[in-house]
Amino acid sequence: MQPASNDTMDDIYARLAEILEADRITADDVLAEFEYWDSLTVLSILAMLDAAYGVNLTAADVRKMKTASELADAVEDRIRK
């Protein structure tokens, strides 16, 4: 899998920061380490990905992703298909 483009990554990170109530999200941030990481947050991320990018992942897919960059790469991979 190729890395996500900078524009897509920046947009995803900004949207994740809003959902996770963080000042900033970087590629290496571990998603499960955020204070607001829970099943409702995963659902919010799924809804955001569908609305913003037309990308449909499952909750299990998102829970398997450790870092923000893994999520961004998966989104970009789905966008390309």
Z-matrix of the N, CA and C atoms (Angstrom, degrees):
N
C 1 1.440
C 2 1.522 1 108.92
N 3 1.335 2 116.26 1 131.11
C 4 1.455 3 120.50 2 178.22
C 5 1.520 4 109.76 3 -80.15
N 6 1.332 5 117.35 4 151.82
C 7 1.452 6 118.78 5 178.16
C 8 1.526 7 111.77 6 -65.86
N 9 1.311 8 117.30 7 152.02
C 10 1.460 9 122.31 8 178.65
C 11 1.525 10 109.85 9 -66.72
N 12 1.340 11 116.41 10 151.88
C 13 1.458 12 120.19 11 177.49
C 14 1.523 13 109.12 12 -66.65
N 15 1.326 14 115.35 13 156.44
C 16 1.470 15 120.22 14 -177.49
C 17 1.521 16 111.82 15 -60.06
N 18 1.337 17 118.06 16 -41.23
C 19 1.463 18 120.44 17 -179.49
C 20 1.517 19 111.33 18 -63.28
N 21 1.313 20 116.70 19 -45.33
C 22 1.463 21 120.18 20 179.51
C 23 1.519 22 110.38 21 -65.20
N 24 1.319 23 117.02 22 -45.31
C 25 1.466 24 120.23 23 179.34
C 26 1.520 25 110.87 24 -59.25
N 27 1.324 26 117.10 25 -48.11
C 28 1.463 27 120.58 26 -178.81
C 29 1.520 28 110.75 27 -59.24
N 30 1.320 29 116.97 28 -41.13
C 31 1.457 30 121.18 29 179.76
C 32 1.531 31 110.75 30 -66.36
N 33 1.314 32 116.78 31 -45.04
C 34 1.465 33 120.63 32 178.85
C 35 1.521 34 110.12 33 -62.50
N 36 1.322 35 117.14 34 -45.39
C 37 1.468 36 120.57 35 -179.62
C 38 1.529 37 110.94 36 -61.53
N 39 1.323 38 117.77 37 -40.53
C 40 1.460 39 121.15 38 178.63
C 41 1.532 40 110.81 39 -64.00
N 42 1.327 41 116.24 40 -42.15
C 43 1.469 42 120.26 41 179.24
C 44 1.533 43 110.74 42 -68.13
N 45 1.329 44 116.80 43 -39.60
C 46 1.463 45 120.03 44 176.94
C 47 1.527 46 111.29 45 -63.72
N 48 1.325 47 116.62 46 -40.52
C 49 1.464 48 120.47 47 178.99
C 50 1.519 49 110.51 48 -60.01
N 51 1.309 50 116.35 49 -40.46
C 52 1.460 51 120.07 50 178.67
C 53 1.536 52 110.52 51 -64.60
N 54 1.312 53 117.11 52 -47.02
C 55 1.468 54 121.12 53 -179.59
C 56 1.522 55 111.47 54 -64.20
N 57 1.324 56 116.60 55 -41.32
C 58 1.463 57 121.51 56 -176.81
C 59 1.533 58 113.06 57 -87.02
N 60 1.331 59 115.66 58 1.84
C 61 1.465 60 121.66 59 -179.64
C 62 1.528 61 111.66 60 53.74
N 63 1.333 62 114.15 61 45.39
C 64 1.466 63 121.57 62 178.37
C 65 1.526 64 108.71 63 -112.35
N 66 1.312 65 115.46 64 153.48
C 67 1.465 66 119.40 65 177.79
C 68 1.523 67 111.21 66 -66.49
N 69 1.333 68 114.76 67 -37.14
C 70 1.463 69 120.03 68 -173.74
C 71 1.521 70 109.08 69 -158.58
N 72 1.320 71 115.64 70 145.97
C 73 1.466 72 122.31 71 174.03
C 74 1.521 73 107.23 72 -119.39
N 75 1.323 74 116.42 73 135.28
C 76 1.465 75 121.01 74 175.73
C 77 1.519 76 109.50 75 -117.79
N 78 1.307 77 115.97 76 168.19
C 79 1.464 78 122.11 77 -176.51
C 80 1.523 79 112.83 78 -55.59
N 81 1.313 80 117.09 79 -38.32
C 82 1.462 81 120.84 80 -174.60
C 83 1.524 82 114.51 81 -87.51
N 84 1.326 83 117.38 82 -2.38
C 85 1.469 84 119.44 83 179.77
C 86 1.521 85 110.20 84 -63.70
N 87 1.330 86 115.42 85 132.54
C 88 1.467 87 121.74 86 178.22
C 89 1.526 88 107.04 87 -86.77
N 90 1.312 89 115.96 88 118.76
C 91 1.459 90 121.34 89 -173.35
C 92 1.529 91 112.68 90 -58.32
N 93 1.311 92 117.45 91 -44.64
C 94 1.466 93 121.47 92 -176.12
C 95 1.525 94 113.33 93 -68.08
N 96 1.328 95 118.03 94 -10.14
C 97 1.457 96 120.94 95 -179.46
C 98 1.529 97 113.30 96 -87.57
N 99 1.327 98 117.26 97 -5.57
C 100 1.455 99 119.59 98 178.99
C 101 1.525 100 109.93 99 -77.94
N 102 1.322 101 114.94 100 143.63
C 103 1.462 102 121.62 101 -177.72
C 104 1.529 103 111.92 102 -55.97
N 105 1.318 104 117.05 103 -38.01
C 106 1.458 105 120.71 104 -175.00
C 107 1.526 106 113.46 105 -95.24
N 108 1.324 107 117.89 106 18.40
C 109 1.464 108 121.29 107 178.92
C 110 1.528 109 108.71 108 -79.64
N 111 1.324 110 116.00 109 114.24
C 112 1.462 111 121.63 110 176.61
C 113 1.523 112 108.15 111 -158.13
N 114 1.315 113 117.00 112 -175.40
C 115 1.466 114 120.54 113 -175.56
C 116 1.529 115 111.70 114 -64.47
N 117 1.330 116 118.12 115 -33.92
C 118 1.467 117 120.03 116 177.58
C 119 1.522 118 111.32 117 -68.56
N 120 1.314 119 116.65 118 -34.72
C 121 1.462 120 120.66 119 176.55
C 122 1.517 121 110.26 120 -65.33
N 123 1.320 122 116.45 121 -42.28
C 124 1.473 123 120.17 122 177.77
C 125 1.520 124 109.71 123 -59.75
N 126 1.334 125 117.53 124 -43.21
C 127 1.469 126 120.66 125 177.83
C 128 1.522 127 111.37 126 -63.09
N 129 1.328 128 117.07 127 -38.64
C 130 1.463 129 120.81 128 177.08
C 131 1.522 130 111.02 129 -63.74
N 132 1.312 131 116.43 130 -40.01
C 133 1.470 132 120.83 131 177.90
C 134 1.522 133 109.93 132 -64.95
N 135 1.322 134 117.30 133 -43.58
C 136 1.467 135 120.78 134 178.72
C 137 1.526 136 110.93 135 -60.17
N 138 1.327 137 116.67 136 -44.19
C 139 1.462 138 120.71 137 178.99
C 140 1.530 139 111.08 138 -63.95
N 141 1.329 140 116.83 139 -41.85
C 142 1.455 141 121.26 140 179.07
C 143 1.522 142 111.06 141 -62.96
N 144 1.331 143 116.93 142 -44.16
C 145 1.468 144 120.25 143 -179.62
C 146 1.520 145 111.45 144 -62.86
N 147 1.321 146 116.44 145 -39.74
C 148 1.460 147 120.58 146 178.78
C 149 1.525 148 110.40 147 -67.03
N 150 1.329 149 117.61 148 -47.82
C 151 1.462 150 121.26 149 -177.31
C 152 1.530 151 112.50 150 -68.24
N 153 1.319 152 116.94 151 -42.56
C 154 1.467 153 120.62 152 -174.05
C 155 1.521 154 113.54 153 -82.80
N 156 1.332 155 116.95 154 -33.70
C 157 1.463 156 119.95 155 -171.63
C 158 1.523 157 114.02 156 -126.91
N 159 1.323 158 117.75 157 -6.37
C 160 1.458 159 120.13 158 -176.26
C 161 1.517 160 111.86 159 68.22
N 162 1.328 161 116.16 160 25.39
C 163 1.463 162 122.06 161 -177.67
C 164 1.522 163 108.86 162 -102.59
N 165 1.321 164 116.06 163 127.76
C 166 1.454 165 121.11 164 178.87
C 167 1.520 166 109.86 165 -111.93
N 168 1.309 167 115.55 166 111.18
C 169 1.458 168 122.72 167 173.36
C 170 1.515 169 107.11 168 -113.45
N 171 1.303 170 116.86 169 165.43
C 172 1.462 171 120.43 170 174.96
C 173 1.524 172 108.69 171 -98.54
N 174 1.323 173 115.04 172 163.05
C 175 1.464 174 119.69 173 176.11
C 176 1.524 175 109.95 174 -59.49
N 177 1.329 176 116.23 175 -38.40
C 178 1.470 177 120.09 176 178.82
C 179 1.525 178 110.66 177 -62.93
N 180 1.343 179 117.33 178 -39.54
C 181 1.469 180 120.87 179 176.91
C 182 1.522 181 110.35 180 -58.15
N 183 1.324 182 116.19 181 -48.29
C 184 1.469 183 120.63 182 -176.49
C 185 1.521 184 110.44 183 -66.35
N 186 1.316 185 117.54 184 -40.83
C 187 1.470 186 120.14 185 -178.98
C 188 1.526 187 111.89 186 -65.04
N 189 1.328 188 117.76 187 -25.70
C 190 1.471 189 121.25 188 178.47
C 191 1.528 190 111.64 189 -74.98
N 192 1.321 191 117.23 190 -21.61
C 193 1.464 192 121.62 191 -177.38
C 194 1.517 193 109.46 192 -82.87
N 195 1.310 194 115.50 193 123.53
C 196 1.463 195 119.51 194 -176.73
C 197 1.519 196 112.61 195 -84.40
N 198 1.321 197 117.39 196 -42.99
C 199 1.466 198 120.03 197 -173.50
C 200 1.526 199 111.66 198 -113.96
N 201 1.322 200 114.36 199 163.40
C 202 1.454 201 120.53 200 177.47
C 203 1.531 202 110.62 201 -61.10
N 204 1.320 203 117.34 202 -35.14
C 205 1.469 204 119.23 203 -179.51
C 206 1.531 205 111.65 204 -67.70
N 207 1.328 206 117.54 205 -33.42
C 208 1.466 207 119.69 206 176.24
C 209 1.527 208 110.03 207 -63.75
N 210 1.310 209 116.94 208 -40.71
C 211 1.458 210 120.78 209 177.92
C 212 1.530 211 110.53 210 -65.68
N 213 1.323 212 117.23 211 -47.17
C 214 1.463 213 121.30 212 179.96
C 215 1.521 214 111.03 213 -60.87
N 216 1.321 215 117.63 214 -41.51
C 217 1.467 216 121.00 215 178.55
C 218 1.527 217 111.49 216 -63.71
N 219 1.328 218 116.89 217 -40.88
C 220 1.468 219 120.67 218 179.33
C 221 1.529 220 110.87 219 -65.18
N 222 1.327 221 116.47 220 -39.38
C 223 1.464 222 120.49 221 178.34
C 224 1.514 223 110.19 222 -64.38
N 225 1.305 224 116.65 223 -48.81
C 226 1.470 225 119.83 224 -179.63
C 227 1.531 226 110.56 225 -62.14
N 228 1.305 227 118.20 226 -38.45
C 229 1.462 228 121.46 227 177.97
C 230 1.525 229 110.46 228 -60.77
N 231 1.332 230 117.06 229 -42.26
C 232 1.468 231 121.23 230 179.08
C 233 1.508 232 111.17 231 -69.23
N 234 1.336 233 117.79 232 -35.01
C 235 1.459 234 121.32 233 179.73
C 236 1.529 235 109.52 234 -64.28
N 237 1.309 236 117.09 235 -39.75
C 238 1.463 237 122.76 236 -178.14
C 239 1.525 238 113.11 237 -66.86
N 240 1.321 239 117.41 238 -24.28
C 241 1.474 240 120.33 239 -175.64
C 242 1.498 241 112.41 240 -77.85
